[in-house]
Amino acid sequence: MGNGDATEEMEEIVKGRTDRREYKKIVLRNSLQSAACMSVGVGFFSDPDGLEGLAHFLMRLLPYASGKYPSEASYQKYITEQGGYTNSTVDFDFSDYHFGIKNDCFEEALDR
């Protein structure tokens, strides 16, 4: 991004008492799309002996359903139907999950 393409908003982000994760909100001036990324400190170096590939398997499995959204693939389906995209990666010591979506759909996508 060049200078002037984005602003960092100092809006307080509400989180749980024990949540030690860091958050930053950046707003692009074009206001066309919102995006989020979650990085988890577990990668394929964390795979137990005999279960090589577990981190990659979990990376593919986790976005499929949750207690609040139990339908299979509802996360991917919602994002795609709203013109967004998703991706995830596993590295040595972390896994990243990210998506981009229209601004007016961001809050629900983030909840999912």
C-alpha positions as CSV (number, residue, x, y, z in Angstrom):
1,M,0.0,0.0,0.0
2,G,1.2,3.4,-0.8
3,N,1.0,6.4,1.5
4,G,-2.6,7.5,2.0
5,D,-4.2,4.2,0.9
6,A,-5.2,3.2,4.4
7,T,-5.8,4.6,7.9
8,E,-5.3,2.7,11.1
9,E,-8.2,3.3,13.4
10,M,-7.6,3.4,17.1
11,E,-11.1,2.1,17.9
12,E,-11.1,-0.2,20.9
13,I,-11.6,-3.8,20.1
14,V,-13.6,-5.6,22.7
15,K,-12.1,-9.0,23.8
16,G,-12.3,-11.4,26.7
17,R,-10.3,-10.9,29.9
18,T,-8.0,-13.8,29.2
19,D,-7.5,-13.0,25.5
20,R,-3.9,-12.0,25.0
21,R,-4.0,-11.9,21.2
22,E,-3.2,-8.7,19.3
23,Y,-5.7,-7.0,17.0
24,K,-5.3,-4.1,14.6
25,K,-8.1,-2.5,12.5
26,I,-7.0,-0.9,9.2
27,V,-9.5,0.8,7.0
28,L,-8.8,1.1,3.3
29,R,-9.9,4.5,1.8
30,N,-11.7,2.8,-1.1
31,S,-14.0,1.0,1.5
32,L,-14.7,-1.8,-1.0
33,Q,-13.7,-4.8,1.0
34,S,-12.8,-5.9,4.5
35,A,-10.4,-8.7,5.4
36,A,-9.2,-10.5,8.4
37,C,-6.4,-13.0,9.3
38,M,-6.0,-15.2,12.3
39,S,-2.6,-16.8,12.9
40,V,-2.4,-19.8,15.2
41,G,1.0,-20.7,16.8
42,V,0.9,-24.3,15.7
43,G,2.4,-25.6,12.4
44,F,3.6,-28.8,11.0
45,F,6.6,-29.0,13.3
46,S,4.0,-29.6,16.0
47,D,2.8,-32.8,14.3
48,P,3.2,-35.8,16.7
49,D,5.3,-38.7,15.6
50,G,3.2,-41.0,13.5
51,L,0.6,-38.3,12.7
52,E,2.6,-36.3,10.1
53,G,0.2,-34.0,8.2
54,L,-2.1,-33.4,11.2
55,A,-1.6,-29.6,11.2
56,H,-2.5,-29.6,7.5
57,F,-5.5,-31.8,8.0
58,L,-6.8,-29.6,10.8
59,M,-6.2,-26.5,8.7
60,R,-8.6,-28.0,6.1
61,L,-11.1,-29.3,8.6
62,L,-11.5,-26.3,11.0
63,P,-13.4,-23.9,8.7
64,Y,-16.1,-26.5,7.9
65,A,-18.5,-26.2,10.9
66,S,-18.9,-24.9,14.4
67,G,-21.4,-25.1,17.2
68,K,-23.0,-21.9,16.1
69,Y,-22.8,-22.7,12.4
70,P,-23.2,-26.5,12.2
71,S,-23.9,-26.7,8.4
72,E,-21.0,-28.3,6.6
73,A,-18.9,-25.7,4.8
74,S,-21.2,-22.8,5.9
75,Y,-18.2,-20.5,6.4
76,Q,-16.9,-21.1,2.8
77,K,-20.4,-21.0,1.3
78,Y,-21.3,-17.7,3.0
79,I,-18.0,-16.0,2.0
80,T,-18.2,-17.2,-1.6
81,E,-21.9,-16.2,-1.9
82,Q,-21.0,-12.7,-0.8
83,G,-18.3,-12.3,-3.4
84,G,-15.4,-12.9,-1.0
85,Y,-12.5,-15.3,-0.8
86,T,-10.8,-17.5,1.8
87,N,-7.4,-19.1,2.1
88,S,-5.3,-20.8,4.7
89,T,-1.6,-21.9,5.0
90,V,0.4,-24.1,7.3
91,D,4.1,-23.3,7.9
92,F,6.7,-24.7,10.3
93,D,5.3,-23.1,13.5
94,F,2.1,-21.4,12.6
95,S,-1.2,-21.7,10.6
96,D,-2.9,-18.7,9.1
97,Y,-6.6,-18.4,8.1
98,H,-7.8,-15.4,6.2
99,F,-10.7,-14.0,4.2
100,G,-11.8,-11.0,2.3
101,I,-15.4,-9.9,1.8
102,K,-17.7,-6.9,1.1
103,N,-17.7,-4.5,4.0
104,D,-21.4,-5.0,4.8
105,C,-20.9,-8.7,5.3
106,F,-17.7,-8.5,7.3
107,E,-19.1,-8.8,10.8
108,E,-21.1,-12.0,10.1
109,A,-18.1,-13.5,8.2
110,L,-15.8,-12.7,11.1
111,D,-18.3,-14.4,13.5
112,R,-18.3,-17.5,11.3
